[in-house]
Amino acid sequence: GNATYLPANDIVQNLHVGAITNVSTVLVTDTFSGTNGALPDASKWEWSGEASQNGAGQLALSTWTSNLSWIKSKAGAAIGAGQSLVAQIRAYTYAEGTSPGTVYGDKQPRGLRVGTDVNNVIEFYSASRVTVGMRCRKAGIETSATYSFPAGVDSLHDYQISVTTTSVVFKVDGTIAGTITANIPTGVLN
């Protein structure tokens, strides 16, 4: 099955909202430091499927038996004029083979959604083992791009999504992977 692992080195996932002048508020952060098999912190997260901590500062989302697993923060923010929302996620995903390799299912999306609505998203996904996809989807209409990623999605990387009302900048390991300016969803993103 597919698995996405979210290690807790430094900050696992932060959602910041504030003025572009670098004033920000942390909406959620978690070290996933629970014991092996422990569920995520229910005061911070909602989830479905197979989600558990592994006792080593990681959260595993698997699809061995449930076929679909997801986690989302209970905190979220809508972006206004002059504001930005930044999601930082350290993750690696499951892939098989070499270039281009194989990824399965929904290609392990990681990013922001309006609730759990798949028609309103800003996210990375694994296009192949060596290609990261980026997409914005508003009311089901999608704009996407890809980024060649020889290091592979199946090793640990820092993903960052910076959203304003007019653009989304996607970064991998601090390098800009792409910018999208169309089909940016509105509403509370989490």
Disulfide bonds with the S-S distance in Angstrom:
none
